[in-house]
Amino acid sequence: MATEEVAKSSPLPPYPEMILAAIESLNEKVGSNKSAISKYIEGKYGDLPPAHASLLTAHLARMKESGELIFLKNNYFRADAPDAPPKRGRGRPPKDPNAPPKPTSPRPRGRPAKAKDPEAEADKPPKKPKTAPAPAPASAADGSTPAKRGRGRPPKVPPAEPTAA
């Protein structure tokens, strides 16, 4: 009993054939999207498995990876169709070595320099000349006054011991 149902072959053609037939018969210039292909297959073949949506998605992805279909702007094209767009690789295309160089802009990049106005400079008081930095005070022998503080937290100073007189 059960062997008769299993042995019975499905009258449906394979999914890749149904997909290619749908794209050909829809014959849209911009390609056919997944919902249009699905509606065509449902209308023509009627008795489809319950997992039709996932099967269609998987077969479309497999056909796209193998190069049978071209996917562009959410639409599928046959790879051998005369009006199909050329297949591009991923990433930025290489530069054409024969292309002329781009003209450079006459304006330099960045913020423009401040205009030099001789009248504005006359109104300002003259700048004081820079003097040499003041010499650092000499450090005491006992180390109570360090010459220059370094970066970070200073080390802990041990408490002074009382002197016996």
C-alpha positions in Angstrom: 0.0 0.0 0.0 2.5 2.6 1.1 5.0 1.5 -1.6 2.5 2.5 -4.3 2.3 6.1 -3.0 6.1 6.3 -2.7 6.7 4.8 -6.1 4.3 7.3 -7.7 6.5 10.0 -9.3 5.6 13.6 -9.1 4.2 15.2 -12.3 6.2 18.3 -11.5 9.4 19.1 -13.5 12.5 20.0 -11.5 12.5 23.5 -9.9 15.3 24.9 -12.1 13.3 24.0 -15.3 10.2 25.6 -13.8 12.1 28.7 -12.8 13.7 29.1 -16.3 10.3 28.6 -17.9 8.7 31.2 -15.7 11.4 33.8 -16.5 11.1 33.1 -20.2 7.3 33.2 -20.3 7.1 36.4 -18.1 9.6 38.0 -20.5 10.0 41.2 -18.5 12.6 43.7 -19.7 13.8 44.5 -16.2 13.8 40.8 -15.1 11.4 38.8 -13.0 11.3 39.0 -9.2 10.8 36.1 -6.9 7.1 36.7 -6.3 6.3 36.9 -10.0 8.1 33.6 -10.6 6.3 32.0 -7.7 2.9 33.2 -8.9 3.6 31.9 -12.4 4.7 28.4 -11.1 1.7 28.2 -8.7 -0.7 29.2 -11.6 0.8 26.7 -14.1 1.6 23.7 -11.9 -1.0 24.1 -9.1 -0.1 21.0 -7.0 3.1 22.2 -5.3 4.7 20.9 -2.1 3.9 22.8 1.1 7.6 24.0 1.3 7.3 25.7 -2.2 8.5 29.1 -0.9 11.6 27.8 0.7 12.4 25.4 -2.2 12.0 28.3 -4.7 14.3 30.5 -2.6 16.9 27.8 -2.3 16.9 26.9 -6.0 17.1 30.6 -7.0 20.1 31.1 -4.8 21.8 27.9 -6.1 21.1 29.0 -9.7 22.4 32.5 -9.0 25.7 31.1 -7.5 26.2 28.6 -10.3 25.8 31.4 -12.9 22.6 30.2 -14.6 20.8 33.3 -13.4 21.9 36.9 -12.9 20.4 38.8 -9.9 20.3 42.6 -10.3 18.1 45.1 -8.5 16.0 42.3 -6.8 15.2 40.8 -10.3 16.4 37.6 -11.9 17.6 37.3 -15.5 18.8 34.4 -17.6 22.5 34.5 -17.9 22.4 33.7 -21.6 19.6 36.3 -22.4 20.7 38.9 -24.9 19.3 41.8 -22.9 20.8 40.7 -19.6 23.2 43.2 -18.0 26.9 42.3 -17.9 28.0 40.4 -14.8 30.2 42.4 -12.5 32.6 41.2 -9.9 32.6 42.3 -6.3 34.4 45.4 -5.2 35.7 48.4 -7.0 36.6 47.9 -10.6 40.3 48.4 -11.5 41.4 51.8 -13.0 41.8 52.0 -16.7 45.5 52.6 -17.5 44.6 54.4 -20.8 42.2 56.9 -19.1 43.4 60.5 -19.1 44.2 61.9 -15.7 41.5 63.9 -13.9 42.0 67.7 -14.0 43.1 69.0 -10.7 41.0 71.8 -9.1 42.6 75.2 -9.1 41.7 75.7 -5.4 43.9 74.0 -2.8 42.4 71.7 -0.3 41.8 72.7 3.3 40.9 75.9 5.1 41.9 79.1 3.2 44.7 81.1 4.7 43.9 84.3 6.6 44.2 87.4 4.5 47.2 89.6 5.4 46.0 93.1 6.1 48.8 95.6 6.7 46.3 98.1 8.4 45.1 95.5 10.9 48.7 94.7 11.9 49.4 98.4 12.6 46.4 98.6 15.0 47.7 95.7 17.1 50.3 96.3 19.8 53.7 94.8 19.1 54.3 91.3 20.5 56.7 90.8 23.3 59.9 89.0 22.3 60.1 85.5 23.7 62.5 85.2 26.5 64.5 82.1 27.5 62.7 79.9 30.0 63.5 80.6 33.7 66.1 78.3 35.1 64.8 75.5 37.3 65.4 75.9 41.0 68.1 73.7 42.3 66.8 70.8 44.2 67.6 70.6 47.9 70.0 67.9 49.1 67.4 66.3 51.3 65.0 65.8 48.4 62.1 67.9 49.9 61.7 70.0 46.8 61.9 68.1 43.5 63.1 69.9 40.4 60.4 68.8 38.1 57.4 66.6 38.7 57.1 63.7 36.4 53.9 62.2 35.0 51.6 60.1 37.0 51.1 59.7 40.7 54.2 60.5 42.8 55.7 57.9 45.0 54.8 57.7 48.7 57.2 59.8 50.9 58.3 57.8 54.0 57.6 59.7 57.3 60.5 61.6 58.7 62.1 59.9 61.7 62.4 62.1 64.9 66.0 62.9 65.6 67.3 62.3 69.2 69.2 65.2 70.6 
